[in-house]
């Protein structure tokens, strides 16, 4: 009887090596034993899956036994290139072995905190948008009462707020009510590192109203002035008997922020003035001046009241 003893295999190579994140450099080859991998900052761990060339050989990944074709535990990654993973293949003969080394570089957190676009739902930015330009101005008419802001970040890992409210990159904010004259918006972009912040300032100017007309004009006398009131009719007359020794004027503005005076005395819109004495047998002129919110536009109405003379 002849007995043949087959020598144990001395093969200690890998047939395959993959990682959960990033790409091996160079590409895997059984005869190449040193690799590097670069991953982004947000990648905090990685696994490896090695496959042996010879089934009887065994594996150690960072000195922990692993079955060929299985996936290792997750290895935590620190920022930098100090993350080294070793895959040791021990041949069946217990003597031969090959060690594969993977060096993983986890990139530092981005410090990019800029915008690539910024716009409003109405109006045009001045100056035109540029990522490095941090101050903008938009001029709008008084009829525009609200506005939305849209913006996109340069680095998708950064975050953004508009006046303290979070906004996703590329999204449009809720509508913001506009003050007359200036309303200020701050668009803050915080980089991935959590520290670097860039603040964009947007001032929206809403012009004050130029409406300086009345919606009603009356007197305390029982009859209305002539002609019948119209917003665009500026001169009125009224005759009263001698017994009407005084009179007050009622005025209501079209725009709530317009102001009104009667003979240079301010009254609140929608109310009567104080009583004015009437001279008998003469025309009594009442000047109702309406000043628009802009402080410039003025419309003047007149009411001429004739009081009959005393008949003795």
VOBAVO-187270 format. One record per atom (N, C-alpha, C): x, y, z. Coordinates in steps of 0.001 Angstrom, whole numbers, padded with zeros to 6 digits, always signed. Layout:
XYZ...
% end
This chain:
+000843-001176+000000+000000+000000+000000+000892+001244+000000+000521+002145-000869+001295+003394-001000+000410+004537-000521+000885+005390+000407+000128+006548+000915+000781+007839+000422-000048+008686-000195+000451+009985-000668-000010+011073+000292+000854+011900+000770+000512+013055+001621+000636+014339+000814-000492+014992+000649-000512+016258-000110-000078+017401+000802+000913+018138+000357+001419+019247+001177+000349+020324+001330+000239+020955+002504-000715+022058+002698-000401+023204+001740-001460+023918+001352-001303+025039+000412-000508+026177+001034+000280+026815+000211+001043+028006+000662+000471+029294+000075-000724+029205-000510-001328+030408-001132-001885+031309-000025-001466+032570-000051-001881+033523+001009-002284+034873+000400-003025+034793-000687-003435+036038-001353-004947+036204-001296-005372+037429-001643-006805+037731-001739-007235+037683-003195-008449+037224-003399-009046+037266-004735-009930+038503-004896-010319+039091-003758-011170+040276-003810-011084+041066-002521-011251+042382-002629-011228+043252-001451-012089+044480-001753-013140+044651-001000-014021+045814-001199-014210+046542+000120-014622+047813+000012-014867+048654+001184-016260+049259+001066-016826+049647+002207-018207+050144+002222-018321+051578+001727-017257+052371+001855-017298+053776+001423-016022+054111+000678-016150+054940-000350-014991+055345-001116-014529+054272-002086-013362+054495-002678-012791+053564-003668-011328+053311-003365-010919+052061-003551-009514+051723-003352-008656+052361-004436-007510+052825-004023-006543+053352-004978-005179+052752-004658-004567+052013-005617-005110+051717-006946-006261+050704-006861-006869+050388-008008-007894+049360-008017-007302+048046-007509-008180+047231-006914-007680+046004-006305-007042+045070-007335-005914+044533-006927-005227+043467-007672-004597+042542-006638-004711+041261-006853-004244+040282-005862-002806+040507-005448-001976+040947-006384-000561+041110-006087-000208+042454-005485-001175+043387-005388-000920+044710-004799-001403+044676-003356-000529+045014-002436-000856+044864-001015-001081+046171-000265-000885+047323-000908-001036+048601-000213-002030+049479-000968-003027+050004-000228-004095+050810-000851-004389+052049-000002-004915+053044-000659-005404+054234+000059-006857+054477-000343-007574+055107+000577-008984+055462+000356-009201+056857+000926-009938+057676+000193-010269+059016+000682-011784+059118+000818-012249+059544+002000-013682+059679+002237-013976+061081+002770-015224+061493+002623-015638+062804+003092-015734+062845+004613-015803+064052+005132-015841+064252+006586-017019+063541+007225-018179+063550+006538-019370+062966+007154-019325+061444+007239-018332+060810+006604-018151+059363+006728-017376+059097+008017-018032+058492+008972-017414+058305+010298-016935+056883+010546-017302+055943+009664-016845+054563+009851-016814+053858+008498-016143+052691+008480-015991+051955+007237-015870+050462+007552-016317+049629+006625-016147+048172+006751-015385+047650+005537-014789+046471+005674-014084+045834+004558-014631+044419+004365-014590+043987+003121-015029+042617+002789-013943+041954+001943-013112+041101+002558-012061+040414+001809-012507+038995+001394-011982+038552+000264-012247+037193-000223-010898+036536-000523-010630+035378+000073-009338+034703-000128-009281+034005-001480-008063+033901-001999-007863+033170-003259-007993+031657-003043-007544+031191-001880-007541+029755-001575-008481+029518-000384-009568+028781-000569-010552+028606+000505-009974+028133+001827-008954+027266+001877-008443+026828+003194-007690+027904+003970-007285+028974+003307-006552+030017+004029-007490+030740+004986-006923+031442+005944-007723+032145+006953-007414+033640+006929-008317+034412+007559-008212+035872+007519-008179+036463+008919-007408+037536+009052-007446+038394+010229-007571+039839+009743-008595+040534+010190-008752+041955+009858-008526+042738+011135-007445+043516+011145-007024+044204+012377-006958+043217+013543-006378+042031+013210-006135+040968+014197-007405+040278+014707-008523+040500+014024-009770+039833+014385-010129+038868+013265-010380+037621+013606-010681+036604+012609-011960+036957+011849-011929+036667+010548-013081+036953+009696-013173+035878+008628-014372+035436+008340-014590+034434+007300-014466+035067+005925-013866+034375+004996-013734+034869+003627-015111+035209+003056-015238+036398+002488-016500+036841+001898-017419+037544+002864-017060+037518+004151-017882+038207+005154-017433+039668+005269-018304+040460+005882-018008+041885+006075-017571+042117+007511-016527+042882+007657-015980+043154+008984-016908+044041+009795-016583+044195+011065-017249+045208+011887-016889+046592+011342-017671+047596+011748-017385+048965+011308-016222+049522+012110-015285+050137+011410-014126+050751+012053-014318+052269+012056-014226+052874+013241-014374+054324+013356-013209+055031+012679-013511+056184+012094-012499+056948+011367-012273+058290+012033-011025+058651+012194-010688+059985+012672-010315+060841+011468-010394+062163+011661-010011+063068+010585-008514+062957+010351-008129+062852+009097-006718+062712+008746-006463+061374+008086-005210+060955+008065-004830+059720+007359-004211+058690+008299-004659+058711+009554-004106+057763+010528-004987+056530+010696-005894+056317+009757-006807+055187+009854-006272+054037+008986-005642+053081+009632-005012+051974+008908-005741+050669+009247-006144+049964+008202-006795+048664+008365-005909+047614+007702-005591+046563+008452-004743+045487+007906-005580+044227+007704-005339+043599+006566-005994+042323+006256-004881+041298+006057-004767+040337+007001-003717+039322+006915-004324+037998+006441-003707+037462+005407-004129+036169+004868-003083+035130+005267-003496+034124+006042-002592+033044+006467-002855+031804+005611-001800+031341+004968-001931+030163+004107-002238+028915+004927-002711+027892+004226-003073+026629+004889-001883+025997+005597-000687+026255+005072+000491+025591+005646+000919+026198+006980+000273+027284+007360+000581+027892+008647+001853+028681+008654+002507+028780+007521+003779+029498+007450+003648+030752+006589+003178+030566+005389+003083+031689+004452+001936+032622+004852+002160+033894+004704+001077+034869+004941+001358+036126+004100+000295+036840+003832+000405+038126+003116-000466+039141+003849+000082+040329+004032-000670+041395+004711-001002+042509+003718-002284+042808+003618-002774+043917+002791-003083+045092+003728-002702+046274+003303-002891+047467+004136-003778+048477+003409-004790+048951+004123-005679+050016+003584-005540+051223+004498-005077+052336+003939-004978+053588+004693-006127+054497+004284-007006+054823+005237-008202+055614+004954-007984+057054+005417-008094+057972+004477-007993+059394+004819-009399+059983+004896-009772+060388+006086-011052+061082+006261-010792+062573+006182-011406+063224+005206-011162+064641+004988-011687+065478+006143-011079+066615+006351-011543+067549+007377-012879+068143+006957-013637+068607+007932-014924+069245+007643-014712+070486+006783-015634+070683+005861-015534+071840+004966-015731+073141+005737-015008+074162+005333-015181+075503+005897-015884+076433+004924-016432+075873+003857-017132+076686+002849-018491+077107+003399-018735+078409+003471-019984+078927+004045-020562+080026+003158-020562+079794+001866-021042+080805+000933-022320+080346+000227-022943+081283-000447-024110+081005-001283-023684+080989-002744-024424+080232-003554-024217+080309-005001-025377+081035-005682-026466+081268-004920-027573+082047-005487-028391+082655-004361-028987+083800-004660-029852+084503-003709-030823+085345-004526-032116+085220-004243-033108+085993-004992-034337+086232-004122-035163+087161-004553-036430+087452-003881-037566+087252-004865-038764+087042-004331-039919+086765-005183-040335+087975-006004-040004+089171-005530-040319+090416-006232-039085+091300-006179-038845+092031-007255-037724+092966-007271-036418+092332-007709-035393+093166-007796-034084+092745-008285-033007+093159-007293-032091+092227-007006-030998+092548-006094-030081+093608-006689-029644+094502-005842-028641+095487-006238-027556+095501-005172-026291+095212-005536-025830+094829-006872-026268+093411-007233-025951+092995-008468-026257+091633-008883-025542+090647-007963-026144+089473-007765-025586+088522-006799-024202+088032-007190-023352+087955-006182-022030+087337-006287-021752+086690-004939-021202+085467-004900-020976+084791-003616-020164+085609-002615-019277+086451-003100-018431+087230-002201-019052+088564-001800-020172+088942-002438-020854+090193-002105-021866+089912-000988-021721+090591+000148-022524+090251+001321-023656+091234+001609-023727+092356+000889-024751+093369+001154-025581+093596-000111-026927+093576+000058-027820+093758-001098-028989+094672-000723-029592+095238-001778-030706+096173-001608-031745+095871-002677-033020+095889-002282-034128+095696-003222-035132+096814-002995-035538+097493-004053-036511+098584-003955-037848+098120-004536-038921+098314-003763-040248+097864-004174-041262+098987-004018-042355+098863-004752-043436+099836-004630-044229+099564-003361-045047+100540-002975-045837+100395-001752-046851+099266-001847-047258+098908-003067-048283+097875-003241-047787+096478-002873-046476+096290-002804-045913+094988-002432-045861+094912-000903-046620+094001-000340-046728+093932+001121-045980+092751+001736-045532+091801+000914-044791+090655+001446-043818+090151+000400-042872+089325+000860-041820+088851-000041-041304+087502+000469-040793+086681-000444-040106+085450-000056-038656+085526-000515-037819+084724+000134-036389+084691-000174-036019+083272-000584-035247+083157-001673-034739+081859-002123-033219+081919-002166-032576+080829-001743-031106+080811-001722-030614+079381-001850-029396+079242-002401-028746+077935-002515-027320+078058-001993-026885+077053-001219-025540+077068-000650-024532+076472-001629-023285+076893-001506-022216+076366-002351-021898+074921-001988-021755+074661-000693-021439+073317-000196-022712+072697+000360-023124+071585-000191-024387+070959+000227-024352+070464+001664-023174+070413+002274-023085+069992+003669-023203+071158+004644-023295+072375+004129-023509+073531+004995-025007+073702+005241-025345+074508+006232-026744+074778+006565-027005+076276+006476-028311+076629+006423-028655+078023+006173-029897+078407+006979-029928+079669+007430-031122+080233+008061-031432+081584+007424-032715+081929+007410-033162+083255+006981-033861+083889+008176-033258+084954+008691-033763+085599+009915-034020+084576+011019-033071+083644+011146-033109+082679+012231-033922+081429+011966-034607+081355+010824-035421+080183+010494-034696+079331+009458-034569+078037+009737-033846+077141+008831-034497+077104+007454-033649+077046+006436-034119+076949+005056-033221+075987+004308-033823+075016+003622-033052+074072+002829-032478+074756+001603-031299+074332+001202-030674+074905+000009-031581+074709-001202-031793+075792-001955-032630+075739-003146-034101+075933-002880-034479+076035-001601-035894+076190-001243-036271+077664-001158-037578+077906-001037-038111+079257-000902-038686+079420+000492-038381+080539+001119-038848+080792+002479-040346+081040+002503-040893+081070+003701-042266+081542+003878-042306+083030+003543-043523+083537+003342-043671+084959+003017-043427+085811+004265-042646+086854+004105-042381+087803+005180-043114+089108+004880-043833+089630+005873-044482+090926+005716-043423+092024+005671-043704+093037+004873-042741+094128+004701-043207+095376+005431-042269+095973+006152-042525+097283+006731-042519+098319+005625-043130+099456+005884-042926+100596+004998-041506+101082+005210-040835+101390+004133-039410+101695+004103-038598+100405+004315-037758+100293+005305-036770+099200+005329-037211+097973+006127-037008+096812+005523-037101+095517+006210-035793+094781+005934-035121+094327+006966-033804+093712+006814-033880+092201+006990-033203+091489+006087-033117+090035+006151-031642+089644+006284-031388+088652+007148-030056+088091+007281-030104+086627+006865-029301+086283+005864-029183+084898+005416-027827+084403+005913-027847+083523+006915-026615+083022+007522-026327+081608+007035-025104+081396+006565-024675+080084+006086-023601+079558+007033-023862+078382+007624-022915+077764+008553-022245+076582+007852-020923+076600+007809-020160+075553+007131-020290+074217+007852-019842+073163+007175-019898+071817+007726-019134+071707+009043-018103+072542+009215-017310+072461+010439-018060+072983+011667-019235+073575+011451-020066+074048+012547-019629+075361+013136-018521+075907+012646-017966+077131+013219-017963+078292+012239-017560+078023+011016-017437+079076+010017-018814+079526+009537-019095+080818+009668-020403+081364+009294-020202+082593+008418-020975+082671+007345-021010+083866+006501-022432+084416+006525-022549+085725+006751-023851+086372+006854-024064+087310+005671-025138+087066+004940-025543+087950+003841-026675+088843+004347-026579+090147+004061-027576+091121+004533-028356+091658+003338-029672+091572+003452-030557+092021+002369-031534+093042+002944-031499+094265+002432-032413+095320+002869-033450+095539+001776-034717+095355+002139-035818+095546+001195-036518+096857+001542-036523+097774+000585-037165+099073+000788-038535+099061+000121-039567+099213+000923-040934+099333+000414-041321+100798+000474-041604+101382-000664-041894+102818-000723-043151+103146+000082-043149+104264+000787-044371+104688+001482-045445+105083+000475-046679+105040+000911-047807+105356+000028-047788+106819-000389-048195+107065-001641-048337+108430-002147-049807+108818-002270-050685+108019-001672-052124+108306-001748-052466+109403-000747-053036+110503-001252-053328+111659-000395-054742+112175-000646-055694+111265-000770-057075+111655-001043-057984+111223+000098-059205+111771+000072-060206+111456+001074-061209+110453+000540-061759+109668+001444-062860+108780+001082-064200+109353+001533-064152+110360+002407-065378+111020+002864-065053+112410+003373-065981+113357+003134-065842+114729+003617-067245+115244+003942-067476+115583+005210-068804+116025+005650-068644+117183+006624-069790+117738+007001-069811+118740+008066-070826+118303+009108-070842+119011+010221-071797+118691+011287-073192+119233+010985-073309+120030+009925-074624+120539+009528-075418+119411+008883-076733+119514+008948-077602+118417+008517-077600+118189+007008-077211+119189+006245-077175+119029+004800-075725+118852+004332-075578+118111+003220-074246+117872+002691-073777+119049+001850-072466+119261+001793-071930+120296+000904-072272+119983-000550-072109+120977-001379-072383+120850-002811-071068+121038-003578-070727+120197-004556-071519+119054-005032-071382+117852-004094-072032+116731-004446-071899+115510-003655-070429+115093-003643-070000+114533-002525-068576+114232-002378-068088+113227-003417-066898+113528-003934-066144+112609-004794-064678+112765-004438-063978+111682-004437-062564+111691-004056-061743+112695-004851-062109+112890-006110-061321+113761-006982-061879+115174-007095-062998+115442-006437-063549+116798-006414-062985+117516-005196-062370+118680-005421-061592+119313-004360-062272+120520-003719-063293+121103-004352-063905+122325-003805-065399+122113-003573-065873+122544-002384-067269+122361-002007-067794+123644-001370-069104+123823-001472-069745+124972-000827-070937+124482-000015-071288+125303+000982-072420+124961+001833-072999+126248+002397-074309+126376+002336-074994+127522+002936-075745+127061+004167-075603+127830+005257-076277+127481+006505-077043+128697+006999-078080+128462+007776-078839+129602+008310-078034+130339+009371-078492+131520+009708-077792+132325+010709-077740+131613+012053-078719+130761+012301-078762+130058+013583-077615+129055+013743-076967+128718+012657-075831+127784+012700-074571+128604+012974-074240+128755+014251-073146+129654+014634-071773+128997+014565-071742+127686+014496-070460+126989+014431-070639+125695+013643-069524+125118+013279-069567+123901+012458-068267+123110+012669-068330+121820+012474-067122+120991+012505-067044+120199+011209-065845+119805+010879-065572+119108+009611-065177+117670+009898-065784+116749+009127-065449+115319+009208-064661+114933+007952-063532+114253+008150-062723+113812+007008-062176+112417+007268-062195+111587+006234-061661+110230+006323-060745+109987+005129-059521+109535+005392-058542+109349+004317-058715+107987+003639-058339+107929+002378-058369+106665+001642-057314+105715+002200-056110+106216+002385-055039+105380+002923-054934+105594+004417-054876+104518+005196-054897+104674+006658-053693+105406+007229-052577+105466+006481-051387+106119+007004-051266+107574+006556-052230+108063+005779-052230+109478+005413-052693+110294+006619-052253+111536+006690-052649+112421+007783-053504+113552+007244-054299+114171+008113-055227+115205+007656-055255+116352+008664-055359+117570+008131-055536+118761+008967-056717+119560+008440-057371+120262+009346-058440+121195+008980-058007+122558+009487-057797+123472+008535-057283+124808+008874-056042+124700+009762-055159+123799+009333-053854+123583+009966-053919+122913+011341-055074+122420+011722-055197+121680+012977-055392+120204+012660-054519+119369+013190-054578+117946+012879-055809+117302+013493-056429+116420+012714-057511+115586+013231-057214+114142+012842-057828+113234+013551-057672+111818+013224-058629+111458+012108-058120+110729+011133-058976+110293+010032-060196+109557+010574-061356+109894+010004-062593+109248+010421-063255+109900+011615-062827+111120+011971-063422+111831+013108-063759+113268+012704-064556+113921+013550-064895+115328+013345-063837+116216+013999-063642+117351+013410-062763+118355+014013-063471+119026+015182-062746+119887+015872-063388+120743+016864-064316+121718+016153-065193+122342+016899-066124+123312+016310-065393+124590+015914-065749+125083+014754-065223+126365+014274-066375+127363+014244-066139+128569+014755-067160+129615+014711-067365+130091+013283-068611+130456+012956-068939+130929+011606-069276+132409+011658-068671+133184+010795-068994+134605+010666-070275+134733+009858-071197+135546+010361-072472+135741+009675-072291+136632+008464-073072+136365+007414-073042+137178+006204-071727+137117+005476-071018+136039+005638-069700+135948+005004-069397+134494+004660-068425+134372+003746-067931+133035+003411-066864+132619+004432-067005+131435+004958-066055+130877+005908-065318+129720+005223-064038+129896+005003-063251+128916+004247-062593+127916+005188-062797+126629+004864-062150+125553+005603-061256+124771+004637-059988+124712+004991-058991+124031+004158-058661+122679+004790-058962+121627+004039-058696+120264+004510-057509+119735+003712-056394+119587+004377-055163+119182+003699-054818+117729+004078-054624+116896+003058-054292+115475+003257-052851+115255+002808-052016+114752+003705-050614+114464+003399-050417+112953+003357-049884+112471+002239-049673+111032+002066-048608+110523+003029-048534+109216+003132-047561+108574+004012-046133+108967+003652-045904+109267+002365-044547+109610+001945-044105+110979+002435-045045+111742+003039-044709+113050+003580-044522+114126+002532-044721+113786+001269-044474+114727+000176-045751+115037-000596-046490+114003-000909-047686+114170-001732-048826+114743-000896-049397+115866-001348-050440+116563-000601-051611+116876-001530-052822+116641-001046-054038+117046-001748-054830+117960-000823-055316+119084-001385-056037+120075-000580-057490+120162-001038-058399+119970-000104-059839+120146-000329-060271+121424+000376-061282+122106-000185-061828+123299+000486-063345+123164+000639-063805+123659+001761-065250+123748+002000-065545+125199+002378-066315+125867+001530-066687+127259+001788-068101+127272+002361-068223+127732+003607-069518+127742+004296-070004+129198+004402-071166+129443+003804-071767+130786+003900-072854+130737+004958-072698+131599+005964-073717+131719+007024-074554+132954+006747-075873+132763+006727-076776+133881+006458-076561+134996+007468-076772+136268+007010-076615+137373+007941-077775+137400+008953-077536+138137+010029-078577+138301+011049-079694+139171+010499-080932+138782+010629-082069+139531+010099-082827+140196+011254-082606+141518+011448-083307+142276+012496-084193+143290+011850
% end
